[in-house]
Amino acid sequence: MARTFPERPWLPLLTIAAAMSLAVGVRNGLLSSLDLTPYLEGARLWLDGGSPYAVDLPTGFVYLPQSAFLFAPLAVLPEPVARGVWAVANALVWLGALWLLARALARGARPMVPWLVALAAGWACVRVTLGNGQLGVFTVAALVAALAAERRGRHVLAGLALALALTKWSLSLPF
C-alpha cells in the first residue's frame, strides 16, 4: 500500500516547529520574564499610592505612567501566576495578530498566507519576547490592527491602533 503525503509536506513541519517555538517562549516566560518584573513592581507601587518610577531594580520602570494601570491586574497576583498569565496572553495576542494579518493579506497573496503565518508564528524574536516578558507582541498586534482597520476603511480605529503602537516607538516608528 502506497503512502500519500500532503501536497506541501513542509508546511505541516513548519507549523509544528512554530508551535514548538511558541511553547518554548511560553515556558521561558513562566520561568523568568525578566522584563516583566519591573512593570509588576511599578504597578504595585502605583497601587500603594507611590510612583511606578521608584522601582528599585536595575532596569527600572521605563514606560508611560498609564502602563502601571494596565499592569495592575497582574500585579495583585502572585509572581508565578502573573508570569503565566502574561506569557499565555502574549502568545494568544500574537496568534490573533497573525490571524488578522492573514485576513488582511489574503486578498492578494493567498497561496503564501499559510507559509507566512507559520513562519511568523515561530519567529525567534517572538520566542525571546515571550520568554523575557516584553511588550513587543502587543506593539506588533497594534500595528497589525491598524493595517486591518485601514484596509476596511475604519480610519479612526486605525489611527487609535497606530497611536497605541507608538507607545513603543522604537519598534513601531519605522512602519
C-alpha positions in Angstrom: 0.0 0.0 0.0 1.5 3.3 -1.1 1.7 6.2 1.4 0.3 9.5 0.4 2.0 12.7 1.6 0.5 16.2 1.8 0.9 18.3 -1.3 3.0 20.7 0.8 4.9 18.4 3.2 7.0 21.3 4.5 4.0 23.4 5.7 2.9 20.9 8.5 6.5 20.5 9.6 6.9 24.3 9.7 3.7 24.6 11.7 4.9 22.0 14.2 8.3 23.9 14.5 6.4 27.2 15.0 4.2 25.6 17.8 7.3 24.2 19.5 9.0 27.6 19.3 6.0 29.3 20.9 5.8 26.7 23.6 9.4 27.3 24.4 8.8 31.0 24.6 5.8 30.5 27.0 7.9 28.0 29.1 10.7 30.5 29.4 8.2 33.2 30.3 6.9 31.1 33.1 10.4 30.6 34.4 11.8 34.1 34.3 10.2 37.0 32.5 13.0 39.4 33.5 11.4 42.4 31.8 8.0 41.8 33.3 9.3 42.2 36.9 9.8 46.0 36.8 6.3 46.5 35.3 4.7 44.4 38.1 6.8 46.2 40.8 5.9 49.6 39.3 2.2 48.7 39.3 2.4 47.5 42.9 4.0 50.8 43.9 1.3 52.7 42.0 -1.5 50.7 43.7 0.1 51.6 47.0 -0.1 55.3 46.1 3.6 55.6 45.1 5.3 56.4 41.9 5.9 53.5 39.5 9.3 55.0 38.7 10.5 54.4 42.2 11.2 50.7 41.3 14.4 49.6 42.9 15.6 47.3 40.1 18.5 47.8 37.5 16.1 48.2 34.6 13.5 50.3 36.4 10.1 51.2 35.2 10.5 52.8 31.7 7.1 53.1 30.2 4.4 55.7 30.4 2.8 56.0 33.8 -0.5 54.8 32.4 1.0 51.4 31.8 1.1 50.9 35.6 -2.7 51.0 35.5 -2.6 48.3 32.7 -0.3 46.1 34.7 -2.3 46.5 38.0 -4.5 43.4 37.4 -1.3 41.3 37.1 0.4 43.0 40.0 -2.1 41.7 42.5 -1.4 38.1 41.5 1.4 36.0 42.9 4.5 36.4 40.7 4.5 32.9 39.1 0.8 33.3 38.3 1.3 36.7 36.8 4.2 35.4 34.6 2.0 32.6 33.4 -1.0 34.8 32.6 1.3 37.3 30.8 3.1 34.6 28.8 -0.1 32.9 27.7 -1.8 36.3 26.9 1.2 37.3 24.8 1.1 34.0 22.8 -2.7 34.4 22.2 -2.3 38.0 21.2 0.5 37.0 18.8 -1.7 34.3 17.2 -4.6 36.7 17.0 -2.4 39.3 15.3 -1.3 36.6 12.8 -4.9 35.7 12.1 -5.7 39.4 11.4 -2.6 39.8 9.2 -3.5 36.6 7.3 -7.0 38.0 6.6 -5.5 41.4 5.5 -3.1 39.7 3.2 -5.4 37.0 1.9 -6.7 39.3 -0.9 -3.5 39.4 -2.9 -1.1 36.7 -1.7 -3.5 33.8 -0.9 -1.1 30.9 -1.7 1.6 32.4 0.5 -0.5 33.2 3.6 -0.2 29.8 5.3 3.6 29.9 4.8 3.9 33.5 6.1 1.7 32.7 9.2 3.6 29.5 10.0 7.0 31.3 9.6 5.9 34.3 11.7 4.3 32.1 14.5 7.7 30.6 15.2 9.8 33.7 14.7 12.7 33.7 17.2 12.1 37.3 18.1 8.6 36.3 19.4 10.1 33.4 21.4 12.5 35.7 23.1 9.9 38.4 23.7 7.6 35.8 25.3 10.5 34.4 27.4 11.5 37.8 28.6 8.0 39.1 29.3 8.4 42.1 27.0 5.7 44.2 25.3 6.8 43.8 21.7 4.0 41.4 20.8 1.3 43.9 21.8 3.1 46.6 19.8 3.1 44.4 16.7 -0.5 43.4 17.3 -1.5 47.1 17.4 0.3 47.7 14.1 -1.5 44.8 12.5 -4.8 46.0 13.9 -4.0 49.4 12.4 -3.3 47.8 9.0 -6.5 45.7 9.1 -8.7 48.7 10.2 -7.2 50.9 7.5 -7.9 48.2 4.8 -11.5 48.2 6.0 -11.9 51.9 5.7 -12.0 52.4 9.5 -9.5 55.2 9.7 -10.2 56.4 13.2 -9.7 52.9 14.6 -6.6 52.6 12.5 -5.3 55.8 14.0 -6.0 54.8 17.5 -4.3 51.4 17.0 -1.3 53.2 15.5 -1.2 55.6 18.4 -1.2 52.7 20.8 1.7 51.0 18.8 3.7 54.3 19.0 3.9 53.9 22.8 6.9 51.6 21.9 8.2 54.0 19.3 11.5 52.1 18.8 9.5 49.1 17.3 6.7 50.9 15.6 8.1 54.2 14.2 9.7 52.6 11.2 6.3 51.5 10.0 
